[in-house]
Amino acid sequence: MEYVVIGKIVNTFGIKGELKVYSYTDFVKDRFRKGSTVYLSEKYLPFVVNSCREHKGFLLVSFKDHEDINLVEKYKNMLLYKAREDIKPLKKGEYYFSDLRDLEVYVDGENVGKVKNVEEGIRNNNLRIVKYADKKEYLVPFLDVFIESVDLESKRIDIIKMEGLL
Protein backbone atom coordinates (compact mmCIF):
# COMPACT_ATOMS: atom_id res chain seq x y z
CA MET A 1 0.00 0.00 0.00
CA GLU A 2 1.22 3.52 -0.78
CA TYR A 3 0.82 6.40 1.70
CA VAL A 4 0.68 10.20 1.49
CA VAL A 5 1.93 12.49 4.29
CA ILE A 6 -0.95 14.67 5.53
CA GLY A 7 0.50 16.28 8.65
CA LYS A 8 2.94 16.30 11.52
CA ILE A 9 2.12 16.05 15.23
CA VAL A 10 3.91 18.96 16.89
CA ASN A 11 2.61 18.72 20.45
CA THR A 12 -0.19 17.66 22.74
CA PHE A 13 -3.07 19.96 23.66
CA GLY A 14 -4.84 19.68 26.98
CA ILE A 15 -5.27 16.49 28.98
CA LYS A 16 -7.96 14.76 26.89
CA GLY A 17 -5.62 13.33 24.26
CA GLU A 18 -5.85 16.05 21.62
CA LEU A 19 -2.78 16.42 19.43
CA LYS A 20 -1.64 19.66 17.85
CA VAL A 21 -1.08 18.89 14.16
CA TYR A 22 0.59 20.96 11.44
CA SER A 23 -1.40 20.08 8.33
CA TYR A 24 0.35 19.28 5.05
CA THR A 25 -2.93 19.06 3.17
CA ASP A 26 -5.54 21.48 1.96
CA PHE A 27 -8.23 18.76 2.17
CA VAL A 28 -8.47 18.91 5.97
CA LYS A 29 -12.19 18.09 6.29
CA ASP A 30 -11.78 15.00 4.13
CA ARG A 31 -8.44 13.72 5.50
CA PHE A 32 -9.28 14.18 9.20
CA ARG A 33 -13.02 13.39 9.01
CA LYS A 34 -14.43 11.74 12.15
CA GLY A 35 -14.35 7.97 11.74
CA SER A 36 -11.69 8.03 9.00
CA THR A 37 -8.41 6.17 9.37
CA VAL A 38 -5.01 7.87 9.42
CA TYR A 39 -1.65 6.17 9.83
CA LEU A 40 1.08 7.15 12.26
CA SER A 41 4.85 7.09 11.60
CA GLU A 42 6.69 5.04 9.00
CA LYS A 43 5.26 1.92 10.65
CA TYR A 44 1.82 3.06 9.39
CA LEU A 45 -0.02 2.30 12.62
CA PRO A 46 -3.77 2.81 11.97
CA PHE A 47 -5.75 5.27 14.12
CA VAL A 48 -9.40 6.24 13.81
CA VAL A 49 -10.07 9.98 14.03
CA ASN A 50 -12.37 10.79 16.93
CA SER A 51 -12.41 14.58 16.46
CA CYS A 52 -10.72 17.35 14.52
CA ARG A 53 -10.96 21.12 14.88
CA GLU A 54 -8.92 24.15 13.92
CA HIS A 55 -7.14 26.25 16.54
CA LYS A 56 -4.70 29.12 15.89
CA GLY A 57 -3.42 27.82 12.55
CA PHE A 58 -3.13 24.19 13.69
CA LEU A 59 -5.47 21.22 13.84
CA LEU A 60 -6.41 19.64 17.14
CA VAL A 61 -6.97 15.95 16.45
CA SER A 62 -7.94 13.15 18.80
CA PHE A 63 -8.05 9.42 18.12
CA LYS A 64 -10.62 6.86 19.19
CA ASP A 65 -9.56 5.01 22.36
CA HIS A 66 -6.70 7.50 22.93
CA GLU A 67 -8.53 10.30 24.78
CA ASP A 68 -5.85 10.77 27.45
CA ILE A 69 -2.63 12.79 27.29
CA ASN A 70 -0.67 9.86 28.76
CA LEU A 71 -1.63 7.69 25.77
CA VAL A 72 -0.59 10.20 23.08
CA GLU A 73 2.47 12.04 24.42
CA LYS A 74 4.79 9.54 22.75
CA TYR A 75 3.47 10.56 19.30
CA LYS A 76 4.95 14.08 19.33
CA ASN A 77 7.01 14.89 16.21
CA MET A 78 5.61 11.95 14.25
CA LEU A 79 4.14 12.20 10.76
CA LEU A 80 0.55 11.33 9.89
CA TYR A 81 -0.31 9.53 6.65
CA LYS A 82 -3.36 8.64 4.61
CA ALA A 83 -3.52 5.56 2.37
CA ARG A 84 -3.39 6.76 -1.25
CA GLU A 85 -6.24 4.38 -2.12
CA ASP A 86 -8.46 6.32 0.34
CA ILE A 87 -7.77 9.59 -1.47
CA LYS A 88 -9.81 10.57 -4.50
CA PRO A 89 -7.74 11.28 -7.62
CA LEU A 90 -7.00 14.85 -8.65
CA LYS A 91 -7.67 16.51 -11.99
CA LYS A 92 -4.87 16.90 -14.53
CA GLY A 93 -2.45 19.63 -13.43
CA GLU A 94 -3.38 19.31 -9.74
CA TYR A 95 -0.93 17.89 -7.20
CA TYR A 96 -0.89 16.86 -3.58
CA PHE A 97 1.43 18.97 -1.42
CA SER A 98 3.31 15.83 -0.40
CA ASP A 99 4.00 14.99 -4.07
CA LEU A 100 5.66 18.38 -4.66
CA ARG A 101 7.85 18.27 -1.56
CA ASP A 102 11.48 17.27 -2.26
CA LEU A 103 11.24 17.78 -6.05
CA GLU A 104 14.47 18.97 -7.64
CA VAL A 105 14.11 22.50 -9.06
CA TYR A 106 15.46 23.34 -12.52
CA VAL A 107 15.80 26.68 -14.29
CA ASP A 108 16.92 26.59 -17.94
CA GLY A 109 17.92 22.93 -17.50
CA GLU A 110 20.18 23.65 -14.51
CA ASN A 111 19.45 22.05 -11.12
CA VAL A 112 19.30 25.06 -8.76
CA GLY A 113 17.56 23.73 -5.65
CA LYS A 114 14.92 21.63 -3.99
CA VAL A 115 11.30 22.16 -2.92
CA LYS A 116 11.37 22.20 0.88
CA ASN A 117 7.65 22.70 1.44
CA VAL A 118 4.38 23.82 -0.12
CA GLU A 119 2.61 26.61 1.73
CA GLU A 120 -1.02 27.52 1.39
CA GLY A 121 -1.58 31.17 0.53
CA ILE A 122 -4.70 33.32 0.38
CA ARG A 123 -4.83 33.50 -3.42
CA ASN A 124 -2.49 30.66 -4.39
CA ASN A 125 -0.10 28.09 -3.00
CA ASN A 126 3.64 28.77 -2.85
CA LEU A 127 6.68 26.55 -3.18
CA ARG A 128 9.36 27.12 -0.53
CA ILE A 129 12.57 26.41 -2.42
CA VAL A 130 16.04 26.04 -0.94
CA LYS A 131 18.57 27.22 -3.49
CA TYR A 132 21.79 25.18 -3.50
CA ALA A 133 24.09 28.10 -4.38
CA ASP A 134 23.36 30.30 -1.35
CA LYS A 135 21.32 27.95 0.92
CA LYS A 136 18.62 30.65 1.12
CA GLU A 137 14.91 29.93 0.93
CA TYR A 138 12.70 31.47 -1.73
CA LEU A 139 8.93 31.50 -2.19
CA VAL A 140 7.71 30.85 -5.72
CA PRO A 141 3.97 31.06 -6.44
CA PHE A 142 2.67 27.76 -7.78
CA LEU A 143 1.10 29.35 -10.85
CA ASP A 144 1.44 28.60 -14.57
CA VAL A 145 3.22 31.94 -15.07
CA PHE A 146 6.14 30.67 -12.97
CA ILE A 147 5.98 26.88 -13.43
CA GLU A 148 7.07 25.41 -16.76
CA SER A 149 6.47 21.74 -15.95
CA VAL A 150 6.10 19.21 -13.15
CA ASP A 151 7.31 15.63 -13.57
CA LEU A 152 6.55 13.54 -10.50
CA GLU A 153 8.15 10.39 -11.92
CA SER A 154 11.55 12.03 -12.33
CA LYS A 155 10.98 14.15 -9.16
CA ARG A 156 11.58 17.35 -11.12
CA ILE A 157 9.93 20.75 -11.42
CA ASP A 158 11.00 23.32 -14.01
CA ILE A 159 10.65 27.00 -13.10
CA ILE A 160 10.47 29.69 -15.76
CA LYS A 161 13.54 31.94 -15.63
CA MET A 162 12.56 35.42 -14.38
CA GLU A 163 14.63 38.25 -12.98
CA GLY A 164 14.48 38.28 -9.17
CA LEU A 165 12.51 35.04 -8.79
CA LEU A 166 15.34 32.78 -7.62
C-alpha positions, 0 to 999 in steps of 0.5 A: 500500500502507498501512503501520502503524508498529511501532517505532523504532530507537533505537540499535545493539547490539553489532557484529553488526548488532543494532538496539535497537528501541522497540516500538510494538506488542503483537504483537511475536512476529508483527511481528518473526518471523524471515523476516517483512518489515518496512519502514524509514523513510518510503521503506518499504525492505523488510528481512527479519528475521533475529532478534529478542529482548527485552533490558531493555525493548527489542527487539534486531532484526537483518536478513538480510544486515545482520549488521554494525554498519557496515551498520546504524548509519545506521538509528538514529532511523528508524521501522519499519513493517509492511504493513497487508495483512500484519497480521491484522484485529482484533476490533470495539473493538480498535485498533492502537497506531499508529491511536490515536496522534495522535487528537484528545481530546474531553471533553464535545465540547470538544477538550482535547488529543492522544494522544501515545502508547499505553503497555502496562501490566500490567493495561491499556494507557494513553493518554498525552495532552498537554493543550493548556491546560497542555501537561502529559501525562496517563495515561488507562487505555484502558478502557470506563469512561474511553473514550466512543468512538473514531472513527479516520476523524475521528481523534477519541477522546471521553473520559468527563468525570471529576474528576481525570482530565484 
